[in-house]
Amino acid sequence: MASRQSENNAQEETSPLTTPNANIARIIPSLPLETRWPPFPLRRYANFWLPEVALKEGVPGVHSCFEPRPTDVFLASFPKSGTTWLKALAFATLKRSTHPPFDDDHPLRHCNPHDCVRFLELDFNQQKDELEALPSPRVLATHLPYSLLPGSITGDGERSGCRIVYVCREPKDVLVSSWLFTRKAAPACGVDARSFTIQEALELFCDGRCLGGPQWNHVLHYWKESVRRPDRVLFLRYEEVLIEPEAHVRKLANFMGCGFSEEEEERGVVSAIVELCSLGKLRDMEVNRNGSTLLGIKNESFFRKGVVGDWSKHMTQEMAQRLDKVVEDALQGTGFTFASTA
Ligand code: PAP
């Protein structure tokens, strides 16, 4: 029990961590292993449970070879918190002069958002040249915890770091979305996860033993940085973006240094971006109905209900209270809460 409390303790997790380096790969076999959340084996490194494959290749590659540009924008999130949506909104906003949202051949009409905005740590070594060839300003994404991003991105010494946009979501909805996604997507990785129950997922999630977990520590560290450096880290809440998408697109644009002009406002560019990136529109596109992207996972798996509170259809009140209590205990004294302040 003592070790679990220590694993979940938010104060401990957000203290400065040693910088990972290209040697992570060598110590992987000695790191704690978790194989119960399909489909990937996870290893506990620097207080977070991460896919073994990302630790072997992506993270060392990012730390040793990735060269951020001052104009880069990074979209960060814990998995199943609104990443796909944020990718679409940020890409459509930042690239609107080249790709106006009204265009019939807008990239989001024939590519999945995960193909428009790549994950940095996924196959970094394979996509290095591709990422380097992207025109500035680039928009890239990551599920890595803040403490595992290279200092060249977060800012160290003389460097002020890149802009980071983080999207967070209420833990019970994240858990249910992750669990359903796992069952649906695992077969693409050759794993049958039909017998993976919500009870098993809950236990693992409460212990932080899921991809990127503990979820609340992932969120907390980005939130703290957004309070410390609001000009560099923008913290968004999925639930609030759902309520006021246009206001959030304007906020996103201002933060990325490409605020909307009056003329654009008059032409309805903001609402066109929101419409283009809406769940209904994206889900209906041919590429998202029949295509596949990341690791061969079907694009349709990234678009489900996109609502607040769907956890209640899959979890009992007792299960919900258990997770709420774990999160409440872990966040005690941090000043952060998942309750929306809007
Ligand atoms: P990822 O981390 O694997 O990329 P991510 O996009 O963060 O996944 O999460 C998927 C969730 O975002 C799904 O939530 P649900 O399971 O509760 O329904 C998905 O439906 C939702 N989502 C995807 N696209 C949109 C969108 N355009 N608008 C609102 N929600 C969306």
Residues whose N, C-alpha, C, O or C-beta is under 5 A from the ligand:
A	BS01	PAP	F78 P79 K80 S81 G82 T83 T84 W85 D173 S177 C277 S278 L279 F302 F303 R304 K305 G306 V307
